[in-house]
């Protein structure tokens, strides 16, 4: 870690906001107009005369062959019927009323007051820088590798009077033998395989 100390001059401007209230008084004249409904009731008399007219039909039918002629006379009968009637009408009107009044209105104005002040200050800034360090290490290691190779060897012998015998053998090659008993075990396995094949090889 490295620490670096630097000196800087900083100029700070601060802005102050304030509210100033202004109250204004003024006189004004207000005219109010009231609207209302006025109901006016009036009576109207009317006389009506009704005439009823009755109509009738008179048919006159005459037959020459018949002994008794049938005659139906037609006539008009007028009848006069008188009946009184009453009609009521209701007119509606509007009435305007004007009222004059004096009132006082107080108006309040709001404004913003801006004030700018300059503040000078000295400040000391310490900056710290962080870095990454890469380290390389070499590690030596010794390893031993054991390889074991196995092989199969087939031997086939053909004879006209004998059976065919097949002998299987294992061929092991070891590059590094830390224990000599492994070789003895492999030799013992080879002997057992030869014994199982009949012990004869032609």
C-alpha positions as CSV (number, residue, x, y, z in Angstrom):
1,X,0.0,0.0,0.0
2,X,1.2,3.5,-0.9
3,X,-0.1,6.7,0.6
4,X,0.2,9.9,-1.4
5,X,-0.5,13.3,0.3
6,X,-1.7,16.1,-2.0
7,X,-2.7,19.7,-1.2
8,X,-5.6,21.3,-3.1
9,X,-7.3,24.7,-3.0
10,X,-11.0,24.4,-3.1
11,X,-13.4,27.3,-3.8
12,X,-17.0,26.6,-2.5
13,X,-19.9,28.7,-3.6
14,X,-23.0,28.4,-1.4
15,X,-26.4,29.6,-2.5
16,X,-29.0,30.5,0.1
17,X,-32.7,30.6,-0.8
18,X,-35.2,32.5,1.3
19,X,-38.9,33.5,1.2
20,X,-40.1,37.0,1.5
21,X,-43.8,37.7,2.2
22,X,-45.4,40.9,0.9
23,X,-48.9,41.8,2.1
24,X,-50.9,44.2,-0.1
25,X,-54.1,45.8,1.0
26,X,-56.5,47.2,-1.5
27,X,-60.2,48.2,-1.5
28,X,-62.5,46.9,-4.2
29,X,-66.1,47.1,-5.1
30,X,-68.0,43.9,-5.8
31,X,-71.4,43.7,-7.5
32,X,-73.3,40.5,-7.0
33,X,-76.3,39.6,-9.1
34,X,-78.9,37.3,-7.7
35,X,-81.2,35.4,-10.0
36,X,-84.5,34.0,-8.8
37,X,-87.7,32.4,-10.1
38,X,-91.1,34.1,-9.7
39,X,-94.3,32.1,-10.1
40,X,-97.3,34.0,-11.5
41,X,-100.7,32.2,-11.3
42,X,-103.6,33.4,-13.5
43,X,-107.0,32.0,-14.2
44,X,-108.6,32.0,-17.7
45,X,-112.2,31.2,-18.3
46,X,-113.4,29.8,-21.6
47,X,-116.8,28.7,-22.8
48,X,-117.0,26.1,-25.5
49,X,-120.1,25.0,-27.3
50,X,-120.3,21.4,-28.6
51,X,-122.6,20.2,-31.4
52,X,-123.4,16.6,-31.7
53,X,-124.7,15.4,-35.1
54,X,-126.4,12.1,-35.5
55,X,-126.5,10.6,-39.0
56,X,-128.9,7.9,-40.1
57,X,-129.4,5.9,-43.3
58,X,-132.8,5.1,-45.0
59,X,-132.7,2.4,-47.6
60,X,-135.6,2.1,-50.0
61,X,-135.8,-1.3,-51.7
62,X,-138.6,-2.1,-54.1
63,X,-139.3,-5.4,-55.7
64,X,-141.9,-5.8,-58.5
65,X,-142.4,-9.5,-58.1
66,X,-143.1,-9.4,-54.4
67,X,-146.6,-8.5,-53.1
68,X,-145.3,-6.4,-50.2
69,X,-142.7,-3.8,-51.1
70,X,-140.0,-3.0,-48.5
71,X,-139.2,0.7,-48.0
72,X,-136.4,2.0,-45.7
73,X,-136.2,5.8,-45.4
74,X,-133.0,7.7,-44.6
75,X,-132.9,10.8,-42.5
76,X,-130.5,13.1,-40.5
77,X,-131.1,14.0,-36.9
78,X,-129.1,16.9,-35.3
79,X,-128.8,17.1,-31.5
80,X,-127.1,20.1,-29.7
81,X,-125.2,19.4,-26.4
82,X,-123.8,22.2,-24.3
83,X,-121.1,21.6,-21.6
84,X,-119.0,24.1,-19.6
85,X,-115.1,23.7,-19.4
86,X,-112.4,25.4,-17.4
87,X,-108.9,26.0,-18.6
88,X,-106.0,26.9,-16.2
89,X,-102.8,28.4,-17.5
90,X,-99.7,29.0,-15.3
91,X,-97.0,31.4,-16.7
92,X,-93.5,31.4,-15.3
93,X,-91.2,34.4,-15.2
94,X,-87.7,35.4,-14.1
95,X,-87.0,38.1,-11.5
96,X,-83.6,39.8,-11.5
97,X,-82.2,41.4,-8.3
98,X,-79.0,43.4,-8.2
99,X,-77.1,43.8,-4.9
100,X,-74.3,46.2,-4.5
101,X,-71.7,45.7,-1.7
102,X,-68.3,47.0,-0.8
103,X,-65.6,44.5,0.4
104,X,-61.9,44.6,1.3
105,X,-59.5,42.1,-0.3
106,X,-56.0,41.4,1.1
107,X,-53.6,40.1,-1.5
108,X,-50.4,38.3,-0.3
109,X,-47.5,38.0,-2.7
110,X,-44.8,35.4,-2.3
111,X,-41.3,35.8,-3.7
112,X,-38.0,34.1,-3.6
113,X,-34.8,35.8,-2.4
114,X,-31.5,34.5,-3.7
115,X,-28.3,35.3,-1.9
116,X,-24.8,34.1,-3.0
117,X,-21.9,33.8,-0.5
118,X,-18.4,32.8,-1.3
119,X,-16.6,30.5,1.2
120,X,-12.8,29.9,0.8
121,X,-11.4,26.9,2.6
122,X,-8.1,24.9,2.7
123,X,-8.4,21.2,2.6
124,X,-5.8,18.4,2.7
125,X,-6.6,15.3,0.7
126,X,-4.9,12.0,1.3
127,X,-5.1,9.6,-1.5
128,X,-4.3,5.9,-1.1
129,X,-3.5,3.8,-4.1
130,X,-3.8,0.1,-4.0
131,X,-1.9,-2.2,-6.4
132,X,-1.7,-5.9,-7.2
133,X,1.6,-7.8,-6.9
134,X,2.0,-11.0,-8.9
135,X,4.4,-13.6,-7.5
136,X,5.7,-16.6,-9.5
137,X,6.9,-19.7,-7.6
138,X,8.6,-22.7,-9.1
139,X,7.9,-26.0,-7.5
140,X,10.0,-29.1,-8.4
141,X,8.4,-32.5,-8.0
142,X,9.8,-35.9,-8.8
143,X,7.4,-38.6,-10.0
144,X,7.9,-42.2,-10.7
145,X,5.8,-44.0,-13.2
146,X,5.3,-47.7,-13.3
147,X,4.2,-49.2,-16.6
148,X,3.2,-52.8,-16.8
149,X,2.7,-54.4,-20.2
150,X,0.8,-57.6,-20.6
151,X,0.9,-59.8,-23.7
152,X,-0.7,-63.0,-24.8
153,X,1.2,-65.7,-26.8
154,X,-0.7,-68.4,-28.6
155,X,0.9,-71.6,-29.7
156,X,-0.9,-74.1,-31.8
157,X,0.5,-77.5,-32.8
158,X,-1.1,-79.9,-35.3
159,X,-0.5,-83.6,-35.4
160,X,-2.4,-86.3,-37.3
161,X,-2.7,-88.7,-34.4
162,X,-2.8,-86.4,-31.4
163,X,-5.3,-83.8,-30.1
164,X,-4.7,-80.2,-30.6
165,X,-3.6,-78.4,-27.5
166,X,-3.5,-74.7,-27.0
167,X,-1.2,-73.1,-24.5
168,X,-1.7,-69.6,-23.3
169,X,1.1,-67.7,-21.8
170,X,1.5,-64.2,-20.3
171,X,4.5,-62.1,-21.1
172,X,5.0,-59.4,-18.6
173,X,7.6,-56.6,-19.0
174,X,8.2,-54.3,-16.1
175,X,10.5,-51.3,-16.4
176,X,11.0,-50.8,-12.7
177,X,10.5,-53.4,-10.0
178,X,10.8,-52.1,-6.4
179,X,10.0,-55.5,-4.9
180,X,11.6,-58.8,-6.1
181,X,8.7,-60.9,-4.9
182,X,6.4,-59.7,-7.8
183,X,8.7,-61.6,-10.2
184,X,8.4,-64.7,-8.2
185,X,4.6,-64.5,-8.2
186,X,4.5,-64.1,-12.0
187,X,6.8,-67.1,-12.5
188,X,4.5,-69.1,-10.2
189,X,1.4,-68.1,-12.3
190,X,3.2,-69.1,-15.5
191,X,4.0,-72.5,-14.0
192,X,0.4,-73.0,-13.0
193,X,-0.8,-72.1,-16.5
194,X,1.6,-74.6,-18.0
195,X,0.5,-77.3,-15.6
196,X,-3.1,-76.7,-16.4
197,X,-2.4,-77.2,-20.1
198,X,-1.1,-80.8,-19.6
199,X,2.6,-80.0,-19.1
200,X,3.5,-81.1,-22.6
201,X,4.5,-78.9,-25.5
202,X,5.2,-80.3,-28.9
